[in-house]
Amino acid sequence: MAGKSSERLWFDCGLLPSGWATGLEITIAGGAIEKISTGVTPPSGAVRGRTVLPGLPNLHSHAFQRAMSGLTEVRGKDQDSFWSWRSLLYRFASRIGPEDIHAITAMAYAEMLEAGFTRVCEFHYLHNAPDGQRYDDPAEMAGQIVRAAEETGIGLTLLPVFYAHSGFGGQPPADGQKRFLSDLEGFAGLLEDVGQHTVNQHDFVLGIAPHSLRAVTPGELKTLLLMDKAGPVHIHIAEQVKEVEDCLAWSGARPVEWLLHNAPVDGRWCLVHATHTNDREIHRIAKSGAVVGLCPVTEANLGDGIFDGRAFVSYGGHYGVGTDSNVSINAADELRMLEYSQRLKGLSRNAMTGAGYASTGRSLFEHALAGGGRAAGIPAGLAPGNPADFVAINAGALPEAEDGGDALLDAWVFRGKSQAISEVWRRGERVVCGGQHVQRPAIEARYKAALRRLLA
């Protein structure tokens, strides 16, 4: 999808970097915001709307896991955990082919747009054929993700994953991991081959993702960082208690502690989850400028634990939210779950309301916007020069907040009304209309066909 050459839109009110403004006229040219005027009466010929928000970046997604949604909620013989869920994931992933990855990813991306996300950071590790061999085109699966992004219109920050080992210290990979594996030479080639699929992408961002300290040795990590010295760097870290214990046994240090001591962690890094961290680690992450990628719905679904977000915000830390396993795809759900988890952890209300904020909804939204943009490697927000990515809220679905402003953000986050999002523009193109992606029927039909094949 491509943005229209020029268009003007008008909204009653909208959230700018400087705060709420009324009478917004947004001029779009070449997929970017050319100009924003405020205090303007509705001009003749402009598209009109009520309240406009910048689209949120989804900073962590494994799109193919969308097809597993609801399939792992049956208790096993032993206590279920992340590790038992991972075994089911491996079995499911072993069946997915290129056509399936395209169909599933397109469905997930359409739902993300409908839910208020206008860009996704795809943490992509399903590289190989089912037997573990590379496809004739090593970037075949990545190319299917790019195709799904093009079809749906969502912005894409692609993070090919380097995965070589099953545990700390370079342990040999397990059989269930063979579809994920690379060596350093092969991974360098993969990064180069991805470029063949992205020549028509206007604001595509390519980064790298060492999967975790379990899956990459210190020497491999150092080499990976030499392959890309400018793009985003994302890594899973400290998601599980066992991971912390295993890292201590291997190195004498906790995962985040080890990473901060041994890698040049700065503002281009996103530490995904960082759930099991102590106060000193949290303070050091904040000081480094790295973003913490929080996935509250998935973390709750997997029983991971709760990151100390309240302390992190008090230290000036940057965070964003992601849908991770895509068991549920909804921007407001992630923000609400984040806040509620902190209330449960700290036995208090309005726990994530940062300094200078009165509204918890607005604090959550603006932190997730800024942190998500940093993690995605893009400028985020309604400002000239930025991508024309924004969301129109149907105030009629939130009658308690018809006047807009912070009250509308609070209502959107905490009431959980999925139909509150009426329209979504991505690079100036309206990709969601009346709450539904403009290509949903065809995308959903292909998705259902893929599920029938996979679950047969």
NUKE-743532 format. One record per residue (C-alpha): residue in one letter; x, y, z. Coordinates in steps of 0.1 Angstrom, whole numbers, padded with zeros to 4 digits, always signed. Example, Ala and Ser with C-alpha at 12.3 -4.5 7.8 and 13.67 -1.06 7.14 Angstrom:
2
A+0123-0045+0078
S+0137-0011+0071
//
This chain:
456
M+0000+0000+0000
A+0012+0035-0007
G+0002+0068+0007
K-0018+0093-0015
S+0002+0121-0030
S-0017+0148-0010
E-0046+0149+0013
R-0061+0171+0041
L-0078+0158+0071
W-0095+0177+0099
F-0102+0166+0135
D-0120+0182+0165
C-0090+0175+0187
G-0058+0155+0187
L-0028+0146+0208
L+0004+0164+0196
P+0039+0162+0212
S+0030+0195+0229
G-0003+0182+0243
W-0039+0183+0232
A-0050+0207+0205
T-0083+0215+0189
G-0093+0222+0153
L-0065+0201+0138
E-0059+0202+0101
I-0033+0176+0090
T-0018+0178+0055
I-0003+0146+0041
A+0022+0144+0013
G+0041+0114+0001
G+0031+0093+0031
A+0043+0118+0056
I+0028+0146+0077
E+0036+0177+0058
K+0019+0203+0081
I-0003+0204+0112
S-0024+0235+0118
T-0044+0240+0150
G-0074+0262+0158
V-0087+0258+0123
T-0124+0257+0113
P-0133+0227+0091
P-0120+0235+0056
S-0141+0227+0026
G-0132+0193+0011
A-0112+0180+0041
V-0120+0146+0056
R-0135+0152+0091
G-0131+0132+0123
R-0135+0136+0160
T-0104+0127+0180
V-0070+0116+0165
L-0041+0099+0182
P-0007+0089+0169
G-0005+0052+0160
L+0014+0031+0186
P+0044+0009+0177
N+0041-0028+0187
L+0076-0034+0198
H+0076-0072+0200
S+0057-0097+0179
H+0061-0133+0168
A+0034-0132+0142
F+0031-0169+0135
Q+0021-0176+0171
R-0012-0159+0163
A-0024-0192+0149
M-0018-0209+0183
S-0041-0185+0201
G-0064-0205+0225
L-0048-0238+0216
T-0025-0241+0247
E-0050-0234+0275
V-0054-0270+0285
R-0036-0282+0317
G-0010-0309+0313
K-0002-0337+0338
D+0025-0316+0355
Q+0025-0280+0365
D+0023-0259+0333
S+0049-0232+0327
F+0067-0212+0299
W+0088-0243+0293
S+0059-0267+0287
W+0042-0241+0265
R+0075-0238+0245
S+0073-0276+0238
L+0039-0271+0222
L+0052-0241+0203
Y+0080-0262+0188
R+0056-0289+0176
F+0033-0263+0160
A+0061-0244+0144
S+0074-0276+0127
R+0043-0276+0104
I+0043-0241+0092
G+0054-0234+0056
P+0059-0201+0036
E+0023-0199+0025
D+0011-0204+0060
I+0034-0178+0075
H+0021-0152+0050
A-0015-0160+0057
I-0011-0160+0095
T+0011-0129+0096
A-0013-0109+0074
M-0042-0118+0098
A-0021-0107+0128
Y-0010-0074+0111
A-0046-0066+0100
E-0057-0071+0136
M-0029-0049+0149
L-0040-0020+0127
E-0076-0025+0138
A-0063-0023+0174
G-0043+0009+0172
F-0009-0003+0163
T+0005+0012+0131
R+0040-0004+0131
V+0053-0037+0143
C+0087-0049+0154
E+0087-0085+0141
F+0112-0107+0161
H+0115-0132+0133
Y+0132-0166+0140
L+0113-0191+0119
H+0140-0191+0091
N+0145-0227+0079
A+0125-0255+0063
P+0110-0282+0085
D+0141-0304+0081
G+0163-0275+0093
Q+0178-0268+0059
R+0177-0233+0044
Y+0152-0226+0017
D+0166-0220-0018
D+0160-0183-0009
P+0174-0181+0027
A+0151-0151+0033
E+0120-0169+0021
M+0102-0167+0054
A+0113-0132+0060
G+0100-0123+0026
Q+0066-0137+0034
I+0065-0113+0065
V+0074-0084+0042
R+0046-0094+0018
A+0021-0095+0047
A+0032-0060+0058
E+0029-0046+0023
E-0006-0062+0019
T-0019-0049+0052
G-0001-0015+0051
I+0015-0018+0086
G+0049-0003+0091
L+0076-0030+0096
T+0107-0031+0117
L+0121-0065+0109
L+0144-0082+0134
P+0159-0114+0120
V+0169-0135+0150
F+0203-0152+0155
Y+0197-0185+0173
A+0225-0211+0176
H+0223-0228+0210
S+0199-0243+0235
G+0215-0230+0267
F+0242-0208+0282
G+0277-0215+0273
G+0270-0227+0237
Q+0251-0258+0245
P+0241-0278+0214
P+0207-0269+0200
A+0177-0292+0205
D+0159-0309+0177
G+0128-0287+0181
Q+0150-0256+0174
K+0163-0266+0140
R+0140-0243+0121
F+0155-0213+0140
L+0192-0220+0137
S+0220-0200+0120
D+0257-0197+0121
L+0274-0164+0118
E+0281-0166+0081
G+0246-0178+0073
F+0231-0150+0093
A+0252-0124+0076
G+0239-0137+0043
L+0203-0137+0056
L+0206-0100+0065
E+0218-0093+0029
D+0191-0115+0013
V+0163-0097+0032
G+0172-0066+0013
Q+0160-0083-0019
H+0125-0084-0005
T+0123-0048+0008
V+0132-0027-0023
N+0096-0012-0024
Q+0093-0005+0013
H+0091+0032+0020
D+0100+0033+0057
F+0112-0003+0064
V+0137-0007+0092
L+0161-0036+0095
G+0176-0045+0129
I+0191-0076+0145
A+0179-0098+0173
P+0203-0121+0192
H+0175-0143+0205
S+0187-0145+0241
L+0219-0151+0262
R+0208-0187+0261
A+0210-0189+0223
V+0241-0168+0216
T+0277-0170+0230
P+0296-0139+0241
G+0318-0142+0210
E+0288-0145+0187
L+0271-0115+0203
K+0302-0094+0197
T+0303-0104+0160
L+0266-0098+0155
L+0269-0062+0168
L+0296-0056+0141
M+0272-0066+0114
D+0248-0038+0122
K+0262-0007+0140
A+0232+0016+0136
G+0199-0004+0136
P+0178-0015+0165
V+0190-0044+0186
H+0164-0065+0204
I+0170-0094+0228
H+0149-0116+0251
I+0163-0114+0286
A+0154-0124+0322
E+0120-0136+0312
Q+0121-0167+0335
V+0134-0175+0369
K+0151-0206+0355
E+0169-0184+0330
V+0183-0162+0358
E+0194-0193+0377
D+0211-0209+0347
C+0229-0176+0339
L+0242-0174+0374
A+0255-0210+0372
W+0272-0202+0339
S+0287-0168+0345
G+0282-0159+0382
A+0260-0129+0371
R+0223-0124+0364
P+0213-0120+0327
V+0208-0082+0327
E+0238-0077+0349
W+0259-0098+0325
L+0246-0080+0294
L+0251-0045+0308
H+0287-0054+0318
N+0296-0071+0285
A+0278-0053+0257
P+0275-0017+0246
V+0238-0013+0257
D+0224+0021+0247
G+0194+0037+0233
R+0192+0015+0202
W+0187-0016+0224
C+0154-0031+0234
L+0155-0055+0264
V+0124-0076+0259
H+0106-0086+0292
A+0135-0080+0317
T+0110-0095+0341
H+0132-0109+0368
T+0155-0080+0375
N+0166-0064+0408
D+0165-0028+0416
R+0202-0022+0407
E+0196-0037+0373
I+0165-0017+0367
H+0183+0015+0376
R+0212+0007+0352
I+0188-0001+0323
A+0172+0033+0328
K+0206+0050+0329
S+0217+0032+0297
G+0188+0046+0277
A+0177+0012+0265
V+0140+0005+0261
V+0123-0023+0281
G+0099-0042+0259
L+0069-0052+0280
C+0043-0076+0268
P+0019-0077+0297
V-0008-0099+0282
T+0016-0126+0270
E+0036-0124+0302
A+0004-0130+0321
N-0007-0158+0298
L+0027-0176+0302
G+0029-0170+0340
D+0062-0152+0335
G+0060-0127+0364
I+0058-0089+0368
F+0085-0064+0359
D+0089-0036+0384
G+0076-0009+0361
R+0068+0016+0389
A+0105+0017+0399
F+0117+0018+0363
V+0095+0049+0356
S+0107+0066+0387
Y+0143+0062+0374
G+0133+0078+0341
G+0133+0045+0322
H+0119+0041+0286
Y+0094+0014+0279
G+0070+0003+0252
V+0045-0025+0248
G+0042-0055+0224
T+0018-0083+0217
D+0045-0110+0217
S+0027-0143+0213
N-0004-0125+0199
V-0027-0146+0220
S-0046-0113+0221
I-0040-0083+0198
N-0052-0050+0213
A-0031-0019+0222
A-0054-0008+0250
D-0054-0043+0265
E-0016-0042+0268
L-0016-0008+0285
R-0044-0018+0308
M-0027-0050+0318
L+0006-0032+0324
E-0011-0008+0348
Y-0032-0035+0366
S-0002-0058+0371
Q+0017-0029+0388
R-0014-0022+0410
L-0015-0059+0420
K+0023-0059+0427
G+0024-0027+0446
L-0010-0027+0463
S-0018+0007+0450
R-0037+0025+0422
N-0024+0046+0393
A+0010+0030+0397
M+0025+0038+0362
T+0015+0075+0362
G+0048+0092+0355
A+0060+0125+0369
G+0042+0154+0354
Y+0011+0134+0346
A-0023+0134+0362
S-0039+0110+0338
T-0027+0074+0339
G-0041+0066+0305
R-0021+0094+0289
S+0011+0086+0308
L+0009+0050+0296
F+0001+0060+0260
E+0028+0086+0257
H+0055+0064+0273
A+0046+0035+0250
L+0046+0058+0220
A+0080+0073+0227
G+0096+0040+0239
G+0080+0020+0210
G+0093+0045+0185
R+0128+0043+0198
A+0127+0005+0198
A+0114+0005+0163
G+0140+0029+0150
I+0114+0055+0138
P+0101+0089+0148
A+0067+0085+0165
G+0040+0111+0170
L+0019+0136+0152
A+0046+0160+0139
P+0056+0173+0105
G+0081+0150+0087
N+0069+0119+0106
P+0050+0091+0089
A+0013+0099+0085
D+0003+0071+0110
F-0026+0079+0132
V-0059+0066+0147
A-0093+0081+0149
I-0113+0074+0180
N-0151+0070+0179
A-0161+0091+0208
G-0196+0076+0205
A-0182+0043+0218
L-0169+0062+0249
P-0198+0085+0258
E-0182+0093+0292
A-0154+0111+0274
E-0171+0128+0245
D-0152+0160+0251
G-0119+0142+0244
G-0086+0150+0261
D-0071+0129+0288
A-0105+0116+0298
L-0108+0099+0264
L-0074+0082+0268
D-0084+0070+0303
A-0117+0057+0289
W-0101+0040+0259
V-0074+0022+0280
F-0095+0012+0310
R-0130+0005+0295
G-0117-0020+0270
K-0140-0010+0241
S-0124-0025+0210
Q-0149-0007+0188
A-0136+0026+0200
I-0111+0027+0171
S-0130+0037+0139
E-0104+0047+0114
V-0066+0041+0110
W-0043+0058+0085
R-0009+0044+0077
R+0014+0066+0056
G-0017+0086+0048
E-0036+0056+0035
R-0069+0047+0053
V-0063+0010+0061
V-0091+0006+0087
C-0125+0020+0080
G-0155+0015+0103
G-0133-0005+0127
Q-0123-0031+0101
H-0093-0035+0079
V-0102-0027+0044
Q-0089-0061+0032
R-0101-0082+0061
P-0125-0106+0042
A-0097-0118+0019
I-0071-0119+0046
E-0094-0138+0070
A-0103-0163+0043
R-0067-0172+0037
Y-0060-0173+0074
K-0088-0198+0080
A-0076-0220+0051
A-0041-0220+0066
L-0055-0230+0100
R-0075-0259+0084
R-0042-0272+0069
L-0022-0268+0101
L-0047-0283+0125
A-0059-0311+0103
//
